[in-house]
């Protein structure tokens, strides 16, 4: 999706796949960060989350994290902390409020965006991201701007690339 022009371009490679829902996996860190900021589970991008000492398979997870590093490294243990603080009922309300996929945060573990029933299609994901891009989500504008800042992977003189990987494989 290209939002730079008034006619907004959307190019679709596989129409059938774009309508099918899948686990959001690590792309869920985008709305999850908004939820965590809203409930006060995290104050800002500088707050430090102390590593619990449990060795995980991805070295980037085996250290203290802040919001920026947790987003960049897809540090599951930080987002599991957020999930516990947010709680399942509040997460359901947030998901319904923003129209996020099937709005189903349920699993016996705390990582419902990976191993639970939560699913979203590419079209629904684009709709959500457009609202974030325009600061139209029901969250404080400064929180939406912070999340967009956390997503910056590259920038040039007149362009910014924001991204979040969505791989579902377990790395710790």
C-alpha positions in Angstrom: 0.0 0.0 0.0 1.4 3.4 -1.0 -0.2 6.3 0.9 1.9 9.1 -0.6 -0.4 9.9 -3.5 -4.0 11.0 -3.3 -5.1 8.0 -5.3 -3.5 5.6 -2.8 -2.1 2.6 -4.6 -2.7 -1.0 -3.4 -1.0 -3.7 -5.4 -2.0 -7.3 -4.6 0.0 -10.3 -5.8 -2.2 -13.2 -4.6 -5.9 -12.1 -4.1 -7.0 -15.3 -2.4 -4.1 -15.3 0.1 -4.7 -11.6 0.9 -8.2 -12.4 2.1 -7.3 -15.5 4.2 -6.6 -15.0 7.9 -3.3 -16.1 9.4 -1.6 -15.6 12.8 -0.2 -12.1 13.0 2.9 -13.5 14.7 5.4 -10.7 15.3 3.5 -8.1 13.4 1.2 -8.1 16.4 3.9 -6.2 18.3 2.5 -3.1 16.5 -0.9 -3.0 18.1 0.4 -4.8 21.2 2.8 -1.9 21.9 -0.2 0.5 21.7 -2.1 -1.6 24.2 0.9 -1.7 26.5 1.4 2.1 26.3 -2.3 2.7 26.9 -2.5 0.6 30.1 0.9 1.8 31.4 2.7 -1.5 31.1 5.5 0.6 29.5 6.1 4.3 30.0 8.2 5.1 27.0 10.9 3.7 24.7 13.6 4.1 27.3 12.1 2.0 30.1 14.3 -1.0 30.7 13.0 -4.6 31.1 15.5 -6.7 33.0 16.4 -10.0 31.4 15.3 -12.9 33.5 18.5 -14.9 32.9 16.7 -17.7 30.9 18.8 -18.5 27.9 16.9 -18.3 24.6 18.0 -19.5 21.2 18.2 -15.9 19.8 21.1 -14.1 21.4 19.4 -10.7 21.0 16.7 -11.9 23.6 19.3 -12.8 26.2 19.8 -9.3 27.6 17.9 -6.3 29.1 15.5 -4.8 26.6 13.8 -1.4 26.1 10.8 -0.9 23.9 12.9 -0.2 20.8 15.1 -3.3 21.2 12.1 -5.5 22.1 10.3 -4.4 18.9 13.4 -4.7 16.7 14.4 -8.1 18.1 10.8 -9.4 18.4 11.6 -10.2 22.0 8.7 -12.4 23.0 9.4 -12.4 26.7 8.9 -8.7 26.9 5.6 -8.9 25.1 4.5 -11.8 27.3 5.0 -9.4 30.2 2.8 -6.9 28.5 0.1 -9.5 27.8 0.0 -10.4 31.5 -0.4 -6.8 32.5 -3.0 -6.0 29.8 -5.1 -9.2 30.5 -7.2 -11.2 28.1 -10.5 -9.3 28.6 -8.9 -5.9 28.0 -7.0 -7.3 25.0 -10.3 -8.5 23.6 -11.8 -5.0 24.0 -8.8 -3.4 22.3 -8.9 -5.9 19.4 -12.6 -5.3 18.8 -12.2 -1.5 19.2 -9.5 -1.4 16.4 -11.2 -4.1 14.2 -8.2 -6.3 14.3 -8.8 -9.6 12.5 -11.0 -12.1 14.4 -10.2 -10.3 17.7 -9.5 -13.6 19.4 -6.7 -13.5 22.0 -7.0 -16.9 23.6 -4.4 -19.5 24.4 -3.3 -21.4 27.5 -0.1 -19.5 27.3 0.6 -15.8 27.2 1.6 -15.5 23.5 -1.8 -15.6 21.8 -0.4 -13.7 18.8 1.8 -16.7 18.0 0.1 -19.8 19.3 -3.4 -18.7 20.0 -6.5 -18.2 17.9 -5.8 -14.6 16.9 -5.8 -14.3 13.1 -5.8 -11.4 10.6 -5.8 -11.1 6.8 -3.4 -9.0 4.7 -6.3 -6.7 3.8 -7.3 -6.3 7.5 -3.6 -5.7 8.4 -3.4 -2.9 5.7 -6.6 -1.3 7.1 -5.1 -1.3 10.6 -1.8 0.1 9.3 -3.6 2.9 7.4 -5.4 4.0 10.5 -2.0 4.0 12.4 -0.4 5.9 9.6 -3.1 8.6 9.9 -3.2 8.6 13.7 -6.8 7.4 13.5 -6.7 4.6 16.1 -8.4 5.1 19.5 -5.1 5.7 21.2 -3.2 8.8 22.2 -1.6 10.4 19.1 1.8 10.5 20.8 1.6 6.7 21.3 0.8 6.2 17.7 3.7 8.4 16.7 6.0 6.5 19.0 5.0 3.1 17.5 5.6 4.5 14.0 9.0 5.7 15.1 9.9 2.3 16.5 9.0 0.7 13.2 11.5 2.8 11.1 14.0 0.5 9.4 15.4 3.0 6.8 14.9 6.6 5.8 16.1 8.9 3.1 15.8 12.6 2.4 12.1 12.4 1.4 11.0 8.9 2.4 10.7 6.6 5.4 10.4 2.8 5.4 8.6 1.3 8.4 8.4 -2.4 8.8 7.8 -5.2 11.3 8.7 -8.8 10.5 6.0 -11.4 11.0 7.7 -14.7 11.1 6.0 -17.3 13.4 9.0 -19.5 14.1 10.2 -19.6 17.7 13.5 -18.0 18.5 13.0 -17.6 22.2 
